[in-house]
Amino acid sequence: MKGGACGYGNLFQQGYGTATTALSTALFNRGLTCGACFQLVCHNDPQWCIRGAGPITVTATNFCPPNASSANGPGWCNPPLLHFDLSEPAFTKIAQYRAGIVPVLFRRVLCVRRGGIRFTINGNPNFYLVLISNVGGAGDVRAVSVKGSATGWLPMTRNWGQNWQSNTHLVGQSLSFVVTTSDGRSVASYNVVPAGWKFGQTFEGRQF
C-alpha cells in the first residue's frame, strides 16, 4: 500500500500497515491532518454493521478528493461532508464489504506507535526534503525545526503532506530535529542523523 497525498510511501515499511484511511476535504485540511489517528465504530445500520464489532483505530494517510459527478453517488468526499475512505481490511472489521458506505461514529484519539519518530531524508545538496513519519501522540505534525552541527536551529516549511523542506546546506553535518504536533507538544531528537548520512536514508529519533 502507498501513502498517497501524505507522502508516506510504503505504508507497511512506515509502520502503518492497513489500519489507514483517506480523508474527505473537510477532514484532510490541506494535509495538516496527515498522521492523525481516529477511532471509528459502525453505527445504526443493522443491515451492514457487523454485530458486536468493536471500534477500530486508523491513521490518516491519504486524501479522498471531491467528486463533481453524480455517477459515483452523492460525492461522499465533497465539502462539507466528514468522510473516511477506509482501507478494505479496516472497513471489513466493522461492516460487511458489500455495504460500501456505512454511517460511523468517530473521534480523534492519541496515536500509539512502535519505535521512535522516523526521519527520511530526500532531495539534493541544495534542497532537503524530510519525511516525518511514525509520530505518536497527536500524530499530525504542525512544525519542524532542524539543527546541523554547524548551524543554529532552523525552521522547516511544509512542502506537502508530511514532507518538510529546508534550503540550508546541511551535507556532512549531524542533524537534530524538533517536531511539534497539533496539540502544541514538542519532542527533540538530538544528533539523530550522523554526519555521514546519505539521501534516501531513514533515521529513528525520540517519540512522544
Order of alpha helices (4+ residues) and beta strands (2+ residues): beta-alpha-beta-beta-beta-alpha-beta-beta-beta-beta-beta-beta-beta-beta-beta-beta
